[in-house]
Amino acid sequence: MKYRELIEEYAAGPALVRAAVQGMTAAQLDAAPIPGKWTTRQVVCHLADFEPVYADRMKRVIAENEPTLFGGDPDVFSARLAYDLRDVEDELLLIESVRRHMAPILRSLDDEDFERRGLHSEAGPVTLAWLLEQITAHVPHHVRFIAAKREALAE
């Protein structure tokens, strides 16, 4: 299967987040060492919020014929979903659980299933492969921001 490596990268993503925040104190999680950027806690909450969103999108593309998929504004989520009050361990468990849930579903598919499409309200027609690529890249993208915050805190 040509998507096997991508699926395994997707499944390994939560360990990257967990490693990125390992050993951080509550004060470090809530520090904003880079002006205008989210705290590490907010980044982890953002990742956790979009895991079930992408899982839903992927499931619907797998199960339905060209379903409509809705966008979500990360800044609206951040402003309205109590990011500053949420427990990082709970957020990590959610990310891990969603990916542990989705990985066997993705592994069960044939290559042609990854060409199934949904109609995203902002991006237009998208394939399952595209959705999987987007959510797989989401974690490393944000782990780099966490690393930058840790580096700024150490200075």
Residue pairs with C-beta under 8 A, 6 or more apart in sequence:
1 109
1 110
1 111
2 111
3 106
3 109
3 111
3 114
3 129
3 132
4 107
6 129
6 132
6 133
6 136
7 103
7 106
7 107
7 132
9 136
10 99
10 102
10 103
10 106
10 132
10 135
10 136
11 99
11 100
11 103
13 95
13 99
13 136
13 138
13 139
13 140
14 92
14 95
14 96
14 99
14 139
16 139
16 140
16 143
17 44
17 47
17 92
17 95
17 139
17 142
17 143
17 146
18 92
18 96
20 143
20 146
20 147
20 150
21 29
21 40
21 44
21 88
21 92
21 146
24 40
24 150
28 40
28 150
28 153
29 39
29 40
29 41
29 44
29 88
30 39
30 40
30 41
30 84
31 39
31 40
31 149
31 153
32 38
32 39
33 149
33 152
33 153
34 148
34 149
34 152
37 145
37 149
38 46
38 78
38 83
38 145
39 84
39 149
40 88
40 146
40 149
40 150
41 83
41 84
41 86
41 88
42 78
42 83
42 84
43 142
43 145
43 146
43 149
44 88
44 91
44 92
44 146
45 78
45 81
45 83
45 86
45 91
46 74
46 77
46 78
46 83
46 142
47 91
47 95
47 138
47 139
47 142
48 86
48 91
48 92
48 94
48 95
49 72
49 74
49 77
49 81
50 72
50 74
50 77
50 135
50 138
51 94
51 95
51 98
51 99
51 135
52 94
52 98
53 72
54 131
54 134
54 135
54 138
55 98
55 101
55 102
57 69
57 118
57 120
57 131
58 102
58 105
58 106
58 128
58 131
58 132
58 135
59 102
59 105
60 67
60 69
60 118
61 67
61 69
61 116
61 117
61 118
61 126
61 127
61 128
61 131
62 105
62 109
62 113
62 116
62 128
64 118
66 117
66 118
66 119
66 125
67 118
67 119
68 118
68 119
68 121
69 118
69 119
69 120
69 121
69 126
70 120
70 121
71 120
71 121
71 122
71 123
95 139
106 132
109 128
113 128
114 127
114 128
114 129
114 132
115 127
115 128
115 129
116 127
116 128
117 125
117 126
117 127
117 128
118 125
118 126
118 128
118 131
119 125
119 126
120 126
